[in-house]
Amino acid sequence: MYNVLKKAQEEINKSNADFKRTEHYNTGINTAWLKLEKYFKLTDFSPLYVAAIVLHPTRRFEYFKDKWKEHLSWVKTARKAFKDLFLSYCKKVPNVNSAFNFENQPNNAKSSYLAYDEFSVNYLLRKYHKQKKKDIDSLELNTYLRSFNCRLLLIQDPLIWWKEHQTNFPILARMAFNIFLIPAISSKVERVFLAAKRLITDKRNCLGAEVVEASECQRHWLKADLVD
C-alpha cells in the first residue's frame, strides 16, 4: 500500500498536472499516509501480526525481507518479537525424557577425593536443561525458517500444511493453530461468546477461565478437523 500511494503521488505531482486537482489529491494521499502509519504502529504492540506472517508456510521471514528491504531494522525487530513469542511457547512444552537420566543414577559411596573430582548431579542437570532449551530453539525454529522454497507458494490453506507437519514442528504448529484460529471479523467472536454461554450453564457455573478457553479452542480444532 505504501508503494501504491507513493506511485500515485508521483503521478499527481507531474509538471503538467492541474494545481487544484493536485492539491486535492495530495491531501487525500497524505491523509491515507497518516492512517496507515497509525495502524502500522499498532502492530508493534503485539507480535501476532509478525507471527501470522512468519507462520504462513508461503511467507515466513522472506515476506518481510522482500517488503521491508529498505527497512532492515524493522526485519530485525520482527525477528526478535517472533523469537520471544516462540520461547514463551517453549516454556509451556513439558520436558522430554533425557537420554541419560541423571536423577536415577546410583548414588554409590565415594571417597572425599572422588566426590570432589567428579561433576555434581545438580550441575549436570542444569547444564542438560539449558542445552535442551537451546536445542529446541535452534533445531525447530531454524529448520522451519531455512526450509522455505518456491514450491511452497502453491499452498493455499496454512492450517492443512501445519496439520501435516505438526510432528516435525510441534511448538510452531501449536502457535499456528492458536494464531490462525483467531477470527478476523467480530461476528465470529460474537458466536464464540454465545457458544461459551451455552457451555457455562447453571450447573457448570464454577468453570474456570482456562477450562472455558481450552474447551472452546478444542471445539474449534475439532470443527476444523485439526485434531482427531
Contacts in CASP RR format, 6 or more apart in sequence:
PFRMAT RR
TARGET T0000
AUTHOR 0000-0000-0000
METHOD contacts of the structure
MODEL  1
MYNVLKKAQEEINKSNADFKRTEHYNTGINTAWLKLEKYFKLTDFSPLYV
AAIVLHPTRRFEYFKDKWKEHLSWVKTARKAFKDLFLSYCKKVPNVNSAF
NFENQPNNAKSSYLAYDEFSVNYLLRKYHKQKKKDIDSLELNTYLRSFNC
RLLLIQDPLIWWKEHQTNFPILARMAFNIFLIPAISSKVERVFLAAKRLI
TDKRNCLGAEVVEASECQRHWLKADLVD
1 36 0 8 1.000
2 36 0 8 1.000
5 29 0 8 1.000
5 32 0 8 1.000
5 33 0 8 1.000
5 36 0 8 1.000
8 25 0 8 1.000
8 29 0 8 1.000
9 26 0 8 1.000
9 29 0 8 1.000
12 21 0 8 1.000
12 22 0 8 1.000
12 25 0 8 1.000
12 26 0 8 1.000
12 29 0 8 1.000
13 22 0 8 1.000
13 26 0 8 1.000
43 49 0 8 1.000
43 50 0 8 1.000
44 77 0 8 1.000
47 81 0 8 1.000
47 82 0 8 1.000
47 84 0 8 1.000
47 85 0 8 1.000
48 179 0 8 1.000
48 182 0 8 1.000
50 64 0 8 1.000
50 78 0 8 1.000
50 81 0 8 1.000
50 82 0 8 1.000
51 81 0 8 1.000
51 82 0 8 1.000
51 85 0 8 1.000
51 175 0 8 1.000
51 179 0 8 1.000
52 179 0 8 1.000
52 180 0 8 1.000
53 59 0 8 1.000
53 60 0 8 1.000
53 63 0 8 1.000
53 64 0 8 1.000
54 60 0 8 1.000
54 61 0 8 1.000
54 78 0 8 1.000
54 82 0 8 1.000
54 145 0 8 1.000
55 158 0 8 1.000
55 162 0 8 1.000
55 172 0 8 1.000
55 175 0 8 1.000
55 176 0 8 1.000
55 179 0 8 1.000
55 180 0 8 1.000
56 63 0 8 1.000
56 158 0 8 1.000
57 152 0 8 1.000
57 155 0 8 1.000
57 158 0 8 1.000
57 161 0 8 1.000
57 162 0 8 1.000
58 152 0 8 1.000
58 153 0 8 1.000
58 155 0 8 1.000
58 158 0 8 1.000
60 144 0 8 1.000
60 145 0 8 1.000
60 148 0 8 1.000
61 75 0 8 1.000
61 78 0 8 1.000
61 79 0 8 1.000
61 145 0 8 1.000
62 148 0 8 1.000
64 74 0 8 1.000
64 75 0 8 1.000
64 78 0 8 1.000
65 75 0 8 1.000
68 74 0 8 1.000
68 75 0 8 1.000
83 137 0 8 1.000
83 141 0 8 1.000
85 175 0 8 1.000
86 137 0 8 1.000
86 141 0 8 1.000
86 171 0 8 1.000
86 172 0 8 1.000
86 175 0 8 1.000
87 137 0 8 1.000
89 171 0 8 1.000
89 174 0 8 1.000
89 175 0 8 1.000
90 133 0 8 1.000
90 136 0 8 1.000
90 137 0 8 1.000
90 171 0 8 1.000
93 136 0 8 1.000
93 170 0 8 1.000
93 171 0 8 1.000
95 129 0 8 1.000
95 132 0 8 1.000
96 132 0 8 1.000
98 128 0 8 1.000
98 132 0 8 1.000
100 128 0 8 1.000
102 121 0 8 1.000
102 124 0 8 1.000
102 125 0 8 1.000
102 128 0 8 1.000
103 121 0 8 1.000
103 125 0 8 1.000
105 121 0 8 1.000
110 118 0 8 1.000
136 171 0 8 1.000
140 169 0 8 1.000
140 170 0 8 1.000
140 171 0 8 1.000
140 172 0 8 1.000
141 172 0 8 1.000
143 168 0 8 1.000
143 169 0 8 1.000
144 169 0 8 1.000
144 172 0 8 1.000
155 161 0 8 1.000
158 176 0 8 1.000
158 180 0 8 1.000
159 176 0 8 1.000
159 177 0 8 1.000
159 180 0 8 1.000
159 224 0 8 1.000
159 226 0 8 1.000
162 169 0 8 1.000
162 172 0 8 1.000
162 173 0 8 1.000
162 176 0 8 1.000
162 177 0 8 1.000
162 180 0 8 1.000
163 173 0 8 1.000
163 226 0 8 1.000
165 173 0 8 1.000
166 173 0 8 1.000
166 174 0 8 1.000
177 221 0 8 1.000
177 226 0 8 1.000
178 217 0 8 1.000
181 217 0 8 1.000
181 220 0 8 1.000
181 221 0 8 1.000
181 224 0 8 1.000
183 189 0 8 1.000
183 192 0 8 1.000
192 216 0 8 1.000
195 216 0 8 1.000
195 219 0 8 1.000
196 212 0 8 1.000
196 216 0 8 1.000
199 207 0 8 1.000
199 212 0 8 1.000
199 215 0 8 1.000
199 216 0 8 1.000
200 207 0 8 1.000
200 212 0 8 1.000
207 215 0 8 1.000
218 227 0 8 1.000
221 227 0 8 1.000
END
